[in-house]
Amino acid sequence: MDDLHCEIITPLQVVYDAPVGLVQVPGEKGLFTVLKNHAPIISVLTEGSIRVIGKNGHEKHFDCKSGVVECKNNKMVILIHE
């Protein structure tokens, strides 16, 4: 997989599913950014905003009350409670 691909999933639906340039998430120890070829990571998310910049340059924000994120082999899955 050449691009970083991101899925954002709530208990009710998939709210985002596309290739991205970067994703910024509210981790337990602060905001962190994931780019293409990031080292594998699993983290708990806290309340805040998830910032996604798509391959087309458009920026989107998603509210997060809590959740988890896993990124491995340029595949990022974010499970959130809105």
Number of C-alpha atoms within 10 A of each C-alpha: 8 9 16 24 22 23 17 18 18 15 9 7 8 12 10 16 13 12 21 24 19 19 22 16 25 23 20 13 10 10 14 12 14 19 15 19 15 15 11 12 11 13 16 17 25 20 17 18 17 22 17 23 16 18 15 9 11 10 14 13 13 15 13 19 13 17 19 17 18 15 22 14 15 21 18 24 19 22 19 22 16 14
